[in-house]
Amino acid sequence: MVDPVSSPHLVGEIGNVDVGTRIRTLREQRRLSIRALAEASGLAVNTLSLIENGRTSPSVSTLQRLAVALQVPVSAFFTPDVPQQRIVFTPAGQAIASLFPHGAMADLAPGMINRTLEPLLVTLEPGAGSGPEAIVHTGQEFVFGLNGQIQYTVADQMFIINPGDSLLFEAALPHRWHNPGHTPAQVLLVLCPLELPRSVIARHSPLSGKE
């Protein structure tokens, strides 16, 4: 089991979110059969059935494929139910981490209304990673090293993320990550799954001439 105490000031309690039940609930809300979701995500029906019934734990890459198919952020599978709000403040030590195989992930902005980014705190045991398959999704992905070391492979380029290192890339590029070290590693992972409209970019550009 992963030990998040490598950064006790960042992670609070470990949650026990039933990811399989969350996936099944989201699927049923969209009136999709298990076969339809399997086809949309590229997973085998039997694999999806095992996940929904809690008999196997999905990798992060599998969760990302399901998130794309269900059109939800990946955090929807493990974020605790909290009131929706326009401002989210998470005090130190109160981020609730949910477990996945050989790691933990905490949503740092639970309950934010209409959010366009996902700040996640990822903790990985030695040798653990996102899964054997490359991840591809829309938008951009930002990584900032906190503890230990994580290796990112993006479009066949390898990057070693040490504490203080950062990486930003277009998430449509195939990517995967794992902890190649002998101690737990931790990174801040920020996903921006939606492309910003040009009007928003223009309003925030120092060259736009607008305030």
Backbone bond lengths (Angstrom), bond angles and torsions (degrees), N, CA, C in turn:
res aa  C-N    CA-C-N  psi(-1)  N-CA   C-N-CA  omega(-1)  CA-C   N-CA-C  phi
1 M - - - 1.462 - - 1.522 109.09 -
2 V 1.322 115.85 140.08 1.456 119.43 -178.48 1.515 110.20 -68.57
3 D 1.320 115.78 144.82 1.458 122.26 179.26 1.519 108.73 -111.96
4 P 1.332 118.19 103.80 1.459 120.83 -177.10 1.503 114.48 -78.24
5 V 1.337 118.25 5.23 1.450 119.16 -175.70 1.513 112.52 -73.62
6 S 1.349 118.46 -1.29 1.463 119.30 175.87 1.521 110.83 -59.83
7 S 1.345 116.99 -25.49 1.467 121.91 173.99 1.524 108.58 -138.07
8 P 1.352 116.98 72.47 1.454 119.98 -173.79 1.511 113.64 -62.34
9 H 1.349 117.59 -21.78 1.466 119.82 -179.44 1.523 111.23 -78.43
10 L 1.349 117.60 -10.47 1.454 120.47 -178.14 1.526 112.60 -102.60
11 V 1.325 116.58 -34.54 1.457 120.50 -173.84 1.506 110.55 -110.73
12 G 1.327 115.58 137.06 1.444 120.97 176.20 1.509 110.37 -98.98
13 E 1.325 115.90 -131.38 1.457 119.63 -177.23 1.526 111.86 -74.38
14 I 1.334 114.65 159.61 1.449 120.88 176.40 1.522 108.19 -93.36
15 G 1.307 116.52 121.60 1.453 120.80 179.94 1.525 111.52 -82.36
16 N 1.301 115.37 165.30 1.458 120.71 179.18 1.526 108.47 -126.36
17 V 1.330 115.54 57.74 1.454 121.21 -178.93 1.528 109.58 -72.75
18 D 1.318 116.55 130.61 1.462 121.55 178.55 1.524 108.15 -81.31
19 V 1.329 115.90 93.43 1.459 120.86 -176.06 1.520 111.14 -61.72
20 G 1.329 117.25 -40.89 1.462 120.61 -179.34 1.517 112.40 -59.91
21 T 1.333 115.81 -43.01 1.469 120.07 179.05 1.518 110.53 -66.24
22 R 1.345 117.05 -37.93 1.462 120.37 177.77 1.525 110.60 -61.68
23 I 1.315 116.20 -43.33 1.464 120.42 -179.43 1.527 110.12 -63.68
24 R 1.321 116.61 -44.89 1.459 120.15 179.96 1.529 111.08 -63.17
25 T 1.342 116.94 -40.81 1.464 120.74 179.23 1.523 111.15 -62.53
26 L 1.327 116.68 -46.13 1.461 121.12 179.10 1.528 110.94 -63.40
27 R 1.306 116.78 -38.91 1.470 120.88 178.85 1.528 110.66 -64.44
28 E 1.327 116.33 -45.39 1.458 120.47 -178.55 1.522 111.49 -68.56
29 Q 1.333 117.22 -34.01 1.467 120.16 177.03 1.521 111.23 -61.45
30 R 1.329 115.65 -29.90 1.464 121.05 179.32 1.517 112.57 -94.53
31 R 1.329 115.23 6.36 1.465 122.34 177.69 1.530 112.05 55.56
32 L 1.327 113.74 42.42 1.456 119.78 177.13 1.524 109.57 -103.07
33 S 1.297 117.06 138.40 1.453 120.55 172.06 1.514 108.44 -75.28
34 I 1.320 116.03 162.65 1.457 118.84 179.32 1.523 110.09 -64.29
35 R 1.342 116.73 -31.99 1.459 120.19 178.12 1.530 110.87 -68.54
36 A 1.343 116.40 -39.31 1.468 120.08 -179.55 1.525 110.72 -64.87
37 L 1.349 116.68 -41.92 1.462 119.33 179.04 1.521 111.07 -68.41
38 A 1.320 116.38 -36.77 1.458 120.17 177.96 1.522 110.64 -61.30
39 E 1.330 116.17 -43.90 1.463 120.16 179.88 1.526 111.09 -66.54
40 A 1.343 116.95 -40.37 1.467 120.88 -178.02 1.530 111.70 -68.14
41 S 1.324 116.34 -31.47 1.464 120.36 -177.52 1.520 113.37 -95.77
42 G 1.335 116.16 -11.34 1.462 119.50 -178.58 1.514 113.75 80.17
43 L 1.337 116.99 15.60 1.463 121.49 178.83 1.524 110.64 -97.37
44 A 1.304 116.37 157.38 1.453 121.13 174.65 1.527 108.93 -74.14
45 V 1.329 116.99 144.69 1.462 121.38 179.91 1.521 110.20 -57.27
46 N 1.327 116.80 -42.44 1.457 120.54 -179.12 1.524 111.32 -63.51
47 T 1.329 116.67 -39.93 1.467 120.43 178.55 1.515 110.83 -63.21
48 L 1.325 117.29 -45.16 1.458 121.44 -179.94 1.521 110.62 -64.72
49 S 1.326 116.66 -38.55 1.463 120.42 178.12 1.527 111.09 -62.90
50 L 1.318 116.93 -42.17 1.463 120.91 178.30 1.529 110.85 -63.42
51 I 1.336 116.92 -39.10 1.465 120.97 178.97 1.521 110.60 -65.20
52 E 1.328 116.33 -48.46 1.466 120.30 -177.65 1.524 112.30 -63.34
53 N 1.318 117.40 -29.77 1.464 121.46 -178.85 1.522 112.90 -93.56
54 G 1.339 115.71 8.19 1.448 119.56 175.52 1.513 115.22 71.27
55 R 1.331 117.20 20.38 1.460 120.20 -178.23 1.520 113.05 -94.82
56 T 1.325 116.82 -7.59 1.455 121.77 172.80 1.519 108.39 -151.75
57 S 1.321 116.69 152.27 1.462 121.39 -178.71 1.529 109.76 -102.19
58 P 1.319 117.99 128.17 1.471 120.68 -179.64 1.517 111.71 -74.90
59 S 1.326 115.87 147.56 1.461 120.71 173.54 1.521 108.76 -75.98
60 V 1.320 116.49 169.81 1.457 120.70 178.19 1.532 110.39 -63.29
61 S 1.329 117.11 -38.78 1.464 119.71 178.90 1.522 111.32 -63.69
62 T 1.336 116.75 -37.02 1.466 120.18 177.30 1.523 110.41 -67.18
63 L 1.336 116.77 -42.17 1.464 120.36 177.66 1.519 111.07 -60.90
64 Q 1.334 116.57 -38.55 1.459 119.40 179.67 1.517 110.91 -64.92
65 R 1.332 117.36 -39.61 1.467 120.92 178.52 1.526 110.62 -64.79
66 L 1.317 116.91 -39.18 1.467 120.91 177.91 1.527 110.73 -69.25
67 A 1.340 116.85 -37.01 1.459 120.36 178.71 1.521 110.88 -62.82
68 V 1.327 116.35 -42.35 1.463 120.15 178.00 1.521 110.61 -63.79
69 A 1.325 116.73 -43.83 1.459 120.85 -178.46 1.533 111.69 -65.50
70 L 1.330 116.84 -36.24 1.460 120.97 -178.82 1.525 112.39 -90.50
71 Q 1.332 116.69 -6.49 1.462 123.07 -179.39 1.530 111.59 58.37
72 V 1.329 114.47 50.53 1.467 121.61 175.89 1.526 108.36 -133.91
73 P 1.331 118.30 158.28 1.467 119.40 173.74 1.518 109.55 -68.42
74 V 1.312 117.29 151.36 1.463 120.34 -177.83 1.528 110.96 -61.99
75 S 1.325 117.14 -27.93 1.461 120.42 179.22 1.518 112.48 -65.93
76 A 1.333 118.33 -16.26 1.467 121.50 -179.97 1.522 111.86 -62.28
77 F 1.334 117.35 -21.05 1.460 120.94 -177.44 1.519 113.75 -81.54
78 F 1.325 118.22 -19.38 1.465 118.68 -175.37 1.513 114.65 -135.63
79 T 1.336 118.58 -1.29 1.461 120.63 179.12 1.527 110.11 -75.38
80 P 1.323 118.46 130.95 1.463 120.38 178.45 1.520 111.00 -65.64
81 D 1.321 116.02 152.97 1.459 120.60 178.84 1.529 109.79 -70.15
82 V 1.312 115.47 118.48 1.466 121.27 179.31 1.522 108.24 -136.76
83 P 1.337 117.72 159.21 1.468 120.24 178.59 1.525 111.26 -60.47
84 Q 1.317 116.53 143.95 1.451 122.01 176.39 1.531 109.33 -76.67
85 Q 1.333 115.76 136.46 1.451 119.09 -177.67 1.524 110.85 -150.64
86 R 1.322 116.33 166.99 1.458 121.82 -178.27 1.520 112.58 -94.72
87 I 1.325 116.99 -15.57 1.457 122.43 176.75 1.524 108.10 -130.05
88 V 1.327 117.24 128.49 1.464 121.25 -179.75 1.523 109.24 -121.90
89 F 1.326 116.76 119.96 1.461 122.00 176.39 1.516 108.20 -119.23
90 T 1.334 116.39 125.23 1.460 121.39 179.33 1.520 108.86 -116.22
91 P 1.326 118.73 106.00 1.463 120.98 179.90 1.532 111.42 -62.32
92 A 1.318 115.71 155.68 1.462 121.18 178.77 1.524 110.25 -56.21
93 G 1.325 115.62 135.03 1.453 121.17 177.79 1.509 115.10 81.76
94 Q 1.346 118.47 3.37 1.461 120.14 -177.88 1.529 113.39 -114.34
95 A 1.338 117.25 8.90 1.461 119.98 174.56 1.519 108.23 -74.88
96 I 1.326 117.33 123.66 1.462 121.90 -177.60 1.516 109.51 -88.38
97 A 1.326 116.23 118.28 1.463 121.27 -178.63 1.524 110.29 -95.49
98 S 1.329 115.88 137.57 1.459 122.10 175.64 1.521 108.59 -108.64
99 L 1.323 115.99 145.03 1.454 121.17 -175.11 1.514 112.31 -85.48
100 F 1.328 115.89 144.34 1.449 122.87 165.29 1.523 105.05 -134.25
101 P 1.351 120.02 173.41 1.464 119.53 -174.27 1.527 112.94 -52.41
102 H 1.348 116.22 115.10 1.463 123.59 174.50 1.527 113.07 63.66
103 G 1.319 116.64 32.19 1.453 118.90 177.47 1.514 111.72 -172.76
104 A 1.315 115.25 -177.78 1.461 121.35 178.34 1.517 108.75 -144.75
105 M 1.322 115.50 152.83 1.462 120.92 -178.60 1.526 108.65 -140.17
106 A 1.319 115.74 131.63 1.462 120.83 179.71 1.518 110.14 -120.09
107 D 1.320 115.94 131.47 1.454 121.72 175.32 1.525 107.42 -83.90
108 L 1.332 116.95 119.76 1.455 121.04 -176.95 1.526 113.49 -89.20
109 A 1.337 117.63 1.57 1.468 120.06 178.64 1.522 110.82 -138.89
110 P 1.332 117.89 53.20 1.463 119.26 -179.02 1.525 111.92 -66.54
111 G 1.309 116.09 135.28 1.455 120.74 175.51 1.511 115.70 87.53
112 M 1.325 118.49 1.95 1.463 119.87 -179.89 1.525 109.93 -68.92
113 I 1.333 116.80 129.68 1.456 122.02 -178.51 1.529 110.51 -76.22
114 N 1.327 115.29 133.29 1.475 121.72 174.21 1.518 113.01 49.66
115 R 1.305 117.55 42.04 1.448 118.81 -177.48 1.527 111.29 -75.36
116 T 1.328 114.67 149.25 1.456 120.75 -178.97 1.525 111.59 -113.05
117 L 1.321 116.79 7.58 1.464 120.06 174.10 1.521 109.28 -144.78
118 E 1.346 114.94 157.43 1.455 121.71 -179.25 1.530 109.47 -124.73
119 P 1.326 118.70 102.69 1.461 120.23 174.90 1.532 109.53 -85.43
120 L 1.331 116.12 119.68 1.453 121.66 -175.69 1.521 110.00 -125.31
121 L 1.321 115.98 141.23 1.452 121.56 173.64 1.524 107.34 -103.38
122 V 1.332 116.59 115.50 1.462 121.69 -174.60 1.519 110.13 -110.24
123 T 1.335 116.84 128.07 1.453 123.07 176.43 1.526 108.30 -118.25
124 L 1.321 116.85 129.92 1.461 121.51 -176.99 1.518 111.53 -125.20
125 E 1.327 115.61 136.47 1.449 120.65 171.84 1.530 108.98 -74.26
126 P 1.325 117.76 160.73 1.460 120.00 176.31 1.524 112.15 -54.29
127 G 1.327 116.60 131.25 1.461 121.75 179.04 1.510 114.67 84.24
128 A 1.326 117.89 -11.07 1.465 120.76 -178.32 1.522 110.37 -82.50
129 G 1.334 115.96 158.54 1.456 119.76 -179.74 1.503 112.40 -163.12
130 S 1.318 115.37 -164.89 1.463 121.65 -175.59 1.519 112.73 -78.60
131 G 1.319 117.70 -13.99 1.458 120.68 -179.60 1.513 110.90 124.93
132 P 1.339 116.59 169.94 1.467 120.02 -174.95 1.524 114.39 -73.00
133 E 1.326 117.38 -21.63 1.457 120.42 -177.00 1.524 111.61 -98.77
134 A 1.319 115.89 144.93 1.461 120.67 177.74 1.523 110.31 -67.37
135 I 1.309 115.52 148.97 1.461 122.60 178.95 1.522 108.94 -100.96
136 V 1.324 115.71 138.37 1.463 121.71 176.57 1.524 107.72 -138.33
137 H 1.310 117.08 128.57 1.464 120.10 176.05 1.526 108.53 -154.46
138 T 1.312 116.29 174.78 1.453 120.76 -177.42 1.525 111.02 -79.61
139 G 1.319 116.16 166.98 1.448 121.33 173.48 1.518 113.64 83.53
140 Q 1.335 114.87 -148.06 1.457 121.96 -177.20 1.517 110.10 -130.66
141 E 1.332 115.80 162.00 1.460 121.58 -179.59 1.522 108.46 -134.98
142 F 1.335 115.41 132.49 1.466 121.41 -179.79 1.520 109.08 -121.88
143 V 1.327 116.14 135.81 1.467 121.77 -178.95 1.525 108.97 -128.05
144 F 1.333 116.28 135.26 1.467 121.12 176.61 1.525 108.18 -131.97
145 G 1.347 116.66 121.75 1.457 120.76 -177.25 1.518 112.56 -73.18
146 L 1.347 116.12 134.95 1.461 121.77 179.53 1.529 112.54 -114.33
147 N 1.328 116.44 -48.77 1.458 121.55 -179.17 1.518 109.37 -143.99
148 G 1.323 116.49 149.00 1.450 119.81 176.82 1.521 112.07 67.08
149 Q 1.319 114.92 -148.52 1.463 120.56 -174.70 1.527 109.94 -145.18
150 I 1.332 115.62 133.92 1.460 120.85 176.36 1.521 108.67 -128.77
151 Q 1.319 115.58 134.84 1.464 121.52 179.11 1.517 109.49 -98.89
152 Y 1.326 116.07 122.77 1.463 122.72 176.40 1.521 108.59 -105.53
153 T 1.309 116.63 134.32 1.455 121.47 172.33 1.520 107.53 -116.81
154 V 1.313 116.77 117.70 1.462 122.56 -177.73 1.520 108.51 -124.95
155 A 1.333 116.39 115.09 1.467 121.45 179.57 1.535 111.10 49.45
156 D 1.335 115.44 48.64 1.468 123.09 177.03 1.522 113.87 71.23
157 Q 1.323 118.35 6.00 1.464 121.18 173.48 1.524 108.91 -102.22
158 M 1.319 117.04 135.33 1.461 121.25 -177.27 1.524 110.45 -104.79
159 F 1.339 115.11 136.32 1.463 121.77 178.57 1.524 108.74 -130.89
160 I 1.315 117.31 130.06 1.458 122.21 175.44 1.523 108.15 -96.61
161 I 1.332 116.47 118.88 1.456 122.16 -177.49 1.528 108.75 -99.61
162 N 1.329 116.16 106.93 1.458 123.14 174.30 1.524 108.78 -99.43
163 P 1.336 118.20 168.84 1.473 119.51 177.94 1.524 111.61 -53.40
164 G 1.322 115.88 127.55 1.456 121.59 -179.47 1.510 114.68 93.87
165 D 1.342 117.09 -16.57 1.465 120.32 176.70 1.526 110.17 -78.18
166 S 1.332 115.65 151.71 1.461 119.75 177.45 1.518 110.04 -137.07
167 L 1.320 114.83 157.55 1.462 121.99 -178.70 1.516 108.29 -145.91
168 L 1.317 116.92 132.85 1.467 122.67 176.42 1.513 107.99 -131.40
169 F 1.342 116.89 132.51 1.460 119.29 -178.63 1.522 110.73 -153.91
170 E 1.325 114.82 163.43 1.462 120.72 175.68 1.528 108.14 -74.74
171 A 1.326 115.60 122.89 1.459 120.30 -172.64 1.524 113.41 -72.29
172 A 1.343 117.85 -8.04 1.459 120.41 175.33 1.528 110.88 -73.03
173 L 1.345 116.48 -12.84 1.458 120.58 175.62 1.531 108.65 -79.37
174 P 1.323 118.70 132.89 1.473 120.28 179.46 1.524 110.44 -57.76
175 H 1.338 116.41 130.96 1.458 119.28 -178.30 1.526 111.15 -146.42
176 R 1.301 114.99 156.46 1.464 122.17 175.40 1.517 108.07 -152.84
177 W 1.330 116.80 164.98 1.447 120.03 -178.92 1.521 111.36 -150.41
178 H 1.349 115.72 152.84 1.455 120.29 176.93 1.523 110.01 -158.34
179 N 1.309 115.59 164.93 1.457 122.75 178.79 1.527 108.47 -96.64
180 P 1.353 117.67 107.38 1.458 120.25 -177.67 1.528 113.17 -86.54
181 G 1.328 117.39 -2.81 1.459 120.84 -174.46 1.515 113.98 -88.68
182 H 1.335 114.66 -167.83 1.463 121.47 -178.23 1.527 112.00 -112.02
183 T 1.312 116.75 6.32 1.462 121.59 178.32 1.527 108.89 -130.76
184 P 1.326 119.11 159.56 1.461 120.82 177.14 1.519 111.42 -58.39
185 A 1.309 116.17 146.06 1.462 121.85 178.97 1.515 109.50 -123.39
186 Q 1.321 115.62 154.29 1.463 119.85 -177.23 1.516 110.09 -144.83
187 V 1.329 115.92 135.72 1.461 121.28 177.75 1.518 109.99 -136.36
188 L 1.316 114.84 154.84 1.455 121.51 167.60 1.521 106.04 -90.57
189 L 1.309 116.25 121.40 1.459 122.12 -179.25 1.526 108.13 -115.63
190 V 1.323 116.45 121.23 1.464 121.05 179.80 1.526 108.37 -116.79
191 L 1.325 116.02 116.51 1.459 121.71 178.04 1.520 109.06 -100.97
192 C 1.312 115.70 131.75 1.463 121.66 173.16 1.519 105.81 -116.76
193 P 1.338 117.69 83.92 1.459 121.23 -170.85 1.510 115.02 -72.07
194 L 1.323 117.41 -17.31 1.459 119.92 -176.79 1.521 110.52 -108.23
195 E 1.328 115.88 137.41 1.457 119.95 175.07 1.525 108.91 -73.46
196 L 1.316 116.97 134.59 1.460 120.36 179.47 1.523 110.65 -73.65
197 P 1.329 117.43 136.14 1.464 119.69 175.03 1.519 110.38 -60.94
198 R 1.322 116.53 148.95 1.462 120.26 -179.36 1.526 111.62 -60.08
199 S 1.335 117.08 -30.80 1.459 119.69 179.95 1.529 110.91 -63.99
200 V 1.346 116.63 -37.34 1.459 120.43 178.84 1.514 110.16 -69.18
201 I 1.322 117.21 -42.60 1.457 121.52 178.91 1.526 110.27 -60.88
202 A 1.327 116.09 -42.49 1.460 120.45 -178.49 1.527 111.27 -63.76
203 R 1.343 117.06 -40.13 1.465 120.58 -178.37 1.526 111.75 -65.91
204 H 1.343 116.95 -28.02 1.455 120.31 -176.62 1.528 112.88 -102.55
205 S 1.311 116.80 4.60 1.470 119.59 -179.18 1.526 110.41 -86.91
206 P 1.361 117.39 132.33 1.479 119.80 178.57 1.526 111.72 -68.14
207 L 1.336 117.47 -12.39 1.457 120.97 -179.27 1.527 112.21 -96.74
208 S 1.325 115.48 -1.30 1.459 118.30 -174.68 1.517 112.28 -78.05
209 G 1.344 116.28 -20.66 1.453 120.01 -178.62 1.521 112.80 80.24
210 K 1.360 116.01 9.15 1.455 120.08 -179.54 1.515 108.93 -113.64
211 E 1.328 115.18 153.21 1.461 120.04 179.04 1.523 109.04 -113.50
